[in-house]
Structures are given as C-alpha cells and as structure tokens.
C-alpha cells in the first residue's frame, strides 16, 4: 500500500532497503520464537520476542510511510532491545548492525518526514 501512495516526501532507496531487511528479520523471528534455544533463555523471553517483533513491524511500517513517530519508536525499541540482550548476556556486535543502520538513516531523513 505505501509503495503506491503519492507522498510529498518520497522514501529514499537506502531507507527502503533497510526496511525490507528489517521485515525479513521479523519474518525469521516468527519461527525463532518456537525454537528450544529461545525457550531456554528465560520463561518470558519468547513473549518478549513476539511482542518486540510486532512492535518492529509497526515502527518499520511507519518509517516506510515517512512518519516521524516511527523513527522515534524504532529508536526506543532498538535501545531497549540492546539493553535486554545485555541483561540476558546474549548481546553481540552483529545484533547492533541493522538496528543502528535503520536508526541512523531514519534520523538523517527525519526532517523530510511528516
């Protein structure tokens, strides 16, 4: 739907690629929730992963529609998600690459958003 919409602020191609990469990650997270490795992390982690995946889909959709609240929401999500992974001892640098790229790119184009 958002590809067809006429928007006074067209979405930059880099932002489009990052959104697609994020949505692909969300697709794989849906299957990861049911894996034994996720269930072994903590009793609440599968629910957290499910809800955070839903939040990412909403925020990426808003960023795709060039909405400022999508960038703010995604930035907060990325910070909280990194904190949760640090708390659980699951953090690694590669888990920061895509959220950092989406966040930085979103803030670069923030003034062009509605």
Residue, then its C-alpha position, 0 to 999 in steps of 0.5 A: x500500500x505505501x509503495x503506491x501512495x503519492x507522498x510529498x516526501x518520497x522514501x529514499x532507496x537506502x531507507x527502503x532497503x533497510x526496511x525490507x531487511x528489517x521485515x525479513x528479520x521479523x519474518x525469521x523471528x516468527x519461527x525463532x520464537x518456537x525454537x528450544x534455544x529461545x525457550x531456554x533463555x528465560x520463561x518470558x523471553x519468547x513473549x518478549x520476542x513476539x511482542x518486540x517483533x510486532x512492535x518492529x513491524x509497526x515502527x518499520x511500517x511507519x518509517x516506510x510511510x515517512x512518519x516521524x513517530x516511527x523513527x522515534x519508536x524504532x529508536x526506543x525499541x532498538x535501545x531497549x532491545x540492546x539493553x535486554x540482550x545485555x541483561x540476558x548476556x546474549x548481546x553481540x556486535x552483529x545484533x547492533x548492525x541493522x538496528x543502528x543502520x535503520x536508526x541512523x538513516x531514519x534520523x538523517x531523513x527525519x526532517x523530510x518526514x511528516 
